Amino acid sequence: MARFIYDSSTTAIDIEERTLAHLRIVIMNKLRRSESFMFDVEVADGSGHRSFWMSPSVPLQFHFFGSRPPRIDREWVEELMLVASGPNGLSIVPEPAEQGAPATM
């Protein structure tokens, strides 16, 4: 598990490490271009979801507890970038199944 920290340590959401590594790439690229957007994420404890207005002026932290960086799936990053550029902003979509690999449920 990893942690997305928005503005201060009191505003933090736990997100699976592999997922956060992909979100980090998308968020960094959007903010580097000075593109503000909404980020919606379900709260891990099942208590609902939170929406964050992502802007270059808001400090962010991505806290990874693991010692090895996850393998990045370029297709997933591209899909997340498309979602982030849509009218509803960024939300976590499932990672695409690898080509030639059976889909898991």
C-alpha positions as CSV (number, residue, x, y, z in Angstrom):
1,M,0.0,0.0,0.0
2,A,1.2,3.5,-0.7
3,R,-0.2,6.9,0.2
4,F,-1.3,10.0,-1.8
5,I,-0.9,13.1,0.3
6,Y,-2.8,16.3,-0.8
7,D,-1.6,19.6,0.6
8,S,-0.8,18.2,4.1
9,S,-0.4,15.0,5.9
10,T,-3.9,15.2,7.3
11,T,-5.3,14.9,3.8
12,A,-4.1,11.4,2.7
13,I,-5.5,8.5,0.9
14,D,-4.1,4.9,0.8
15,I,-3.8,3.6,-2.7
16,E,-2.3,0.3,-3.9
17,E,1.3,0.9,-4.7
18,R,1.2,-0.1,-8.4
19,T,-1.8,2.0,-9.0
20,L,-0.3,5.1,-7.3
21,A,2.9,4.7,-9.4
22,H,0.7,5.0,-12.6
23,L,-1.4,7.9,-11.2
24,R,1.8,9.7,-10.2
25,I,3.0,9.7,-13.9
26,V,-0.4,11.0,-15.1
27,I,-0.7,13.7,-12.4
28,M,2.9,14.9,-12.9
29,N,2.5,15.2,-16.6
30,K,-0.8,17.1,-16.4
31,L,0.5,19.5,-13.7
32,R,3.8,20.0,-15.6
33,R,1.7,21.3,-18.5
34,S,-0.2,23.6,-16.0
35,E,-3.4,21.6,-16.5
36,S,-5.7,21.6,-13.5
37,F,-8.2,18.8,-13.2
38,M,-10.4,16.9,-10.7
39,F,-9.2,13.6,-9.2
40,D,-11.8,11.3,-7.8
41,V,-10.8,8.3,-5.7
42,E,-12.7,5.7,-3.6
43,V,-11.6,5.7,0.1
44,A,-9.9,2.3,0.9
45,D,-12.0,1.8,4.1
46,G,-15.2,1.8,2.0
47,S,-16.5,5.1,3.5
48,G,-17.2,6.7,0.1
49,H,-15.0,8.7,-2.3
50,R,-13.1,11.9,-2.2
51,S,-12.5,14.5,-4.9
52,F,-9.3,16.6,-5.1
53,W,-8.8,19.7,-7.3
54,M,-5.4,19.1,-8.8
55,S,-3.6,22.3,-9.4
56,P,0.2,23.1,-9.8
57,S,-0.2,25.4,-6.7
58,V,-1.2,22.6,-4.3
59,P,1.7,20.6,-2.8
60,L,1.5,16.8,-3.3
61,Q,3.3,13.8,-2.0
62,F,3.4,10.3,-3.2
63,H,4.6,8.0,-0.4
64,F,5.7,4.6,-1.5
65,F,6.5,2.1,1.3
66,G,8.0,-0.6,-1.0
67,S,11.7,-0.7,-1.9
68,R,11.2,-1.6,-5.5
69,P,9.4,0.6,-8.0
70,P,6.5,-1.2,-9.8
71,R,6.7,-2.1,-13.5
72,I,4.9,0.6,-15.5
73,D,2.3,-0.4,-18.0
74,R,2.4,2.3,-20.8
75,E,-1.1,1.3,-22.0
76,W,-2.5,1.9,-18.6
77,V,-0.8,5.3,-18.3
78,E,-2.2,6.3,-21.7
79,E,-5.7,5.2,-20.6
80,L,-5.5,7.2,-17.4
81,M,-4.3,10.2,-19.3
82,L,-7.4,10.0,-21.5
83,V,-9.7,9.7,-18.5
84,A,-7.9,12.7,-16.8
85,S,-8.5,14.8,-19.9
86,G,-12.2,14.0,-20.0
87,P,-15.1,16.0,-18.5
88,N,-15.1,14.1,-15.2
89,G,-11.4,14.3,-14.6
90,L,-9.1,11.5,-13.3
91,S,-10.4,8.4,-11.7
92,I,-8.9,5.0,-11.3
93,V,-9.7,2.6,-14.1
94,P,-8.7,-1.0,-14.2
95,E,-5.4,-1.9,-15.7
96,P,-5.8,-3.3,-19.2
97,A,-5.1,-7.1,-19.5
98,E,-1.8,-8.0,-21.0
99,Q,-2.1,-9.0,-24.7
100,G,-2.1,-12.7,-25.0
101,A,-2.8,-13.2,-21.3
102,P,-6.1,-14.6,-20.2
103,A,-8.4,-12.1,-18.5
104,T,-8.8,-12.5,-14.7
105,M,-12.0,-11.8,-12.8
